[in-house]
């Protein structure tokens, strides 16, 4: 009886809810050489204002390397709706208007969902910190699985238990634990760079 009820619930399309996914946007802009300082000040102010919007997960400015004038402004929002609210805001529109005379060209790219989890961080911090955080997260999820779920699966074949364990770890890591931990520990993961 319960199996029939479960099957009918799973067959209903209105039960499956769309889960919002984080979105990362990178705006690459070639800045005119004599406007670099003004552009950097503009970018820091834009990132400060963006941080006040609901759903903002942080952002940073990547400065060009030697022989380049291309800056990368990277920001992240919790989902498409939060990103759209920022992109349509009067604050952003005014900021874009004031920036136009500083640049000679721009490219915009965006990545959503798990792809944004695996993209390189906007302001890379020490690699050991992200490694430690990932190990702690995987350990916590695996320990919880082994204590709470694995004892109920002893009759399952080993490959099935490992597949379920790997699936749970990857899904929780990518959609729940790492987004929360990277948001919570952003300052530790990405310490300010000295100029």
C-alpha positions as CSV (number, residue, x, y, z in Angstrom):
1,X,0.0,0.0,0.0
2,X,2.8,2.5,0.9
3,X,4.7,1.5,-2.2
4,X,1.7,2.4,-4.3
5,X,1.2,5.7,-2.6
6,X,4.9,6.5,-3.1
7,X,4.8,5.6,-6.8
8,X,1.8,7.8,-7.4
9,X,3.5,10.7,-5.6
10,X,6.6,10.3,-7.7
11,X,4.6,10.2,-10.9
12,X,3.0,13.6,-10.1
13,X,4.8,16.4,-11.9
14,X,3.7,19.0,-9.4
15,X,5.6,17.3,-6.6
16,X,9.0,17.9,-8.2
17,X,10.1,21.4,-7.4
18,X,12.8,23.3,-9.2
19,X,15.7,24.0,-6.9
20,X,17.4,27.3,-7.5
21,X,21.1,27.0,-8.5
22,X,23.9,29.5,-7.9
23,X,24.9,31.7,-10.9
24,X,28.4,33.1,-11.5
25,X,28.9,36.0,-13.9
26,X,32.2,37.1,-15.3
27,X,32.5,40.5,-17.0
28,X,35.8,40.9,-18.9
29,X,36.5,44.5,-19.8
30,X,39.5,46.1,-21.6
31,X,40.1,49.3,-19.7
32,X,41.8,52.3,-21.2
33,X,45.3,52.7,-19.8
34,X,44.7,56.2,-18.4
35,X,41.4,55.1,-16.7
36,X,42.7,52.0,-14.7
37,X,42.7,53.7,-11.3
38,X,39.2,55.1,-11.9
39,X,37.9,51.7,-13.1
40,X,39.3,49.9,-10.1
41,X,37.5,52.4,-7.8
42,X,34.3,52.0,-9.8
43,X,34.5,48.2,-9.6
44,X,35.1,48.1,-5.9
45,X,32.0,50.4,-5.4
46,X,29.9,48.2,-7.7
47,X,30.9,45.1,-5.8
48,X,30.1,46.9,-2.5
49,X,26.6,47.8,-3.8
50,X,26.0,44.3,-5.2
51,X,26.8,42.8,-1.8
52,X,23.7,44.6,-0.4
53,X,21.3,42.8,-2.7
54,X,19.5,39.6,-1.5
55,X,21.1,36.4,-2.8
56,X,24.6,37.9,-3.4
57,X,27.2,35.3,-2.6
58,X,30.2,37.6,-3.1
59,X,32.4,39.0,-5.9
60,X,35.8,40.3,-6.7
61,X,37.9,42.2,-9.2
62,X,40.7,40.3,-11.0
63,X,43.4,42.7,-12.2
64,X,45.2,42.2,-15.5
65,X,48.5,40.5,-15.7
66,X,51.6,42.1,-17.3
67,X,51.0,43.5,-20.8
68,X,47.2,43.3,-20.5
69,X,44.5,45.8,-19.8
70,X,41.7,43.3,-19.3
71,X,40.0,43.3,-15.9
72,X,37.6,40.6,-14.8
73,X,34.7,41.5,-12.5
74,X,33.3,38.3,-11.1
75,X,30.1,38.1,-8.9
76,X,27.9,35.3,-7.8
77,X,24.2,35.1,-6.8
78,X,22.2,32.4,-5.2
79,X,19.9,31.9,-8.2
80,X,18.6,33.5,-11.5
81,X,16.0,35.6,-9.7
82,X,18.5,37.2,-7.4
83,X,20.8,37.8,-10.3
84,X,18.0,39.4,-12.4
85,X,17.1,41.7,-9.5
86,X,20.6,43.0,-9.4
87,X,21.0,43.2,-13.2
88,X,17.8,45.2,-13.6
89,X,18.4,47.5,-10.6
90,X,18.7,51.2,-11.1
91,X,22.0,51.1,-9.1
92,X,23.6,48.7,-11.6
93,X,22.2,50.6,-14.6
94,X,23.7,53.9,-13.3
95,X,27.0,52.2,-12.6
96,X,27.2,50.8,-16.1
97,X,26.4,54.2,-17.6
98,X,29.3,55.8,-15.7
99,X,31.7,53.0,-16.7
100,X,31.2,53.1,-20.5
101,X,33.9,55.8,-21.2
102,X,36.5,53.8,-19.2
103,X,36.5,50.7,-21.4
104,X,37.1,49.7,-25.0
105,X,35.2,46.4,-25.0
106,X,33.6,43.8,-22.8
107,X,32.7,40.1,-22.8
108,X,30.1,38.7,-20.3
109,X,29.8,35.0,-19.4
110,X,27.7,33.2,-16.9
111,X,27.8,29.7,-15.3
112,X,25.0,28.1,-13.2
113,X,24.6,25.2,-10.9
114,X,27.4,22.7,-10.2
115,X,29.4,24.2,-13.0
116,X,29.8,27.3,-10.9
117,X,31.0,25.2,-7.9
118,X,33.8,23.8,-10.1
119,X,34.9,27.1,-11.6
120,X,38.0,28.7,-10.3
121,X,37.3,31.1,-7.5
122,X,37.2,34.8,-8.4
123,X,40.0,35.7,-6.0
124,X,41.9,32.5,-5.4
125,X,43.1,32.1,-1.9
126,X,45.7,29.6,-0.6
127,X,44.9,26.3,-2.2
128,X,45.5,24.4,1.1
129,X,42.5,26.2,2.7
130,X,40.0,25.0,0.1
131,X,41.5,21.5,0.3
132,X,41.1,21.5,4.1
133,X,37.5,22.7,3.8
134,X,36.7,20.1,1.2
135,X,38.2,17.3,3.3
136,X,36.3,18.4,6.3
137,X,33.0,18.6,4.3
138,X,33.5,15.2,2.7
139,X,34.4,13.7,6.1
140,X,31.4,15.2,7.8
141,X,29.0,14.0,5.1
142,X,30.6,10.5,5.0
143,X,30.6,10.1,8.8
144,X,26.9,11.1,8.9
145,X,26.0,8.7,6.2
146,X,28.0,5.8,7.9
147,X,26.3,6.5,11.3
148,X,22.8,7.2,10.1
149,X,22.2,5.4,6.8
150,X,24.8,2.6,6.3
151,X,23.5,0.4,9.2
152,X,20.2,0.1,7.4
153,X,21.8,-1.0,4.2
154,X,23.9,-4.0,5.4
155,X,21.8,-6.4,3.2
156,X,22.6,-4.4,0.1
157,X,25.5,-5.5,-2.2
158,X,28.7,-3.5,-1.7
159,X,28.6,-1.8,-5.1
160,X,25.0,-0.6,-4.5
161,X,26.0,0.8,-1.0
162,X,29.0,2.6,-2.5
163,X,27.0,4.0,-5.3
164,X,24.4,5.4,-2.9
165,X,27.1,6.8,-0.6
166,X,28.9,8.5,-3.5
167,X,25.7,10.0,-4.8
168,X,24.7,11.3,-1.4
169,X,28.2,12.8,-0.8
170,X,28.4,14.5,-4.2
171,X,24.8,15.9,-4.0
172,X,25.2,17.2,-0.5
173,X,28.7,18.5,-1.2
174,X,27.7,20.4,-4.4
175,X,24.3,21.7,-3.5
176,X,24.2,22.1,0.3
177,X,27.4,21.9,2.2
178,X,30.1,23.6,0.1
179,X,27.9,26.5,-1.0
180,X,27.0,27.2,2.7
181,X,30.6,26.7,3.9
182,X,32.2,28.8,1.2
183,X,29.7,31.6,1.9
184,X,30.3,31.3,5.7
185,X,34.1,31.1,5.4
186,X,34.6,33.4,2.4
187,X,36.9,35.7,4.2
188,X,39.1,32.8,5.4
189,X,39.2,31.1,2.0
190,X,39.9,34.3,0.1
191,X,42.0,36.6,2.3
192,X,42.5,40.2,0.9
193,X,45.4,40.5,-1.4
194,X,48.1,43.0,-0.6
195,X,48.8,45.5,-3.4
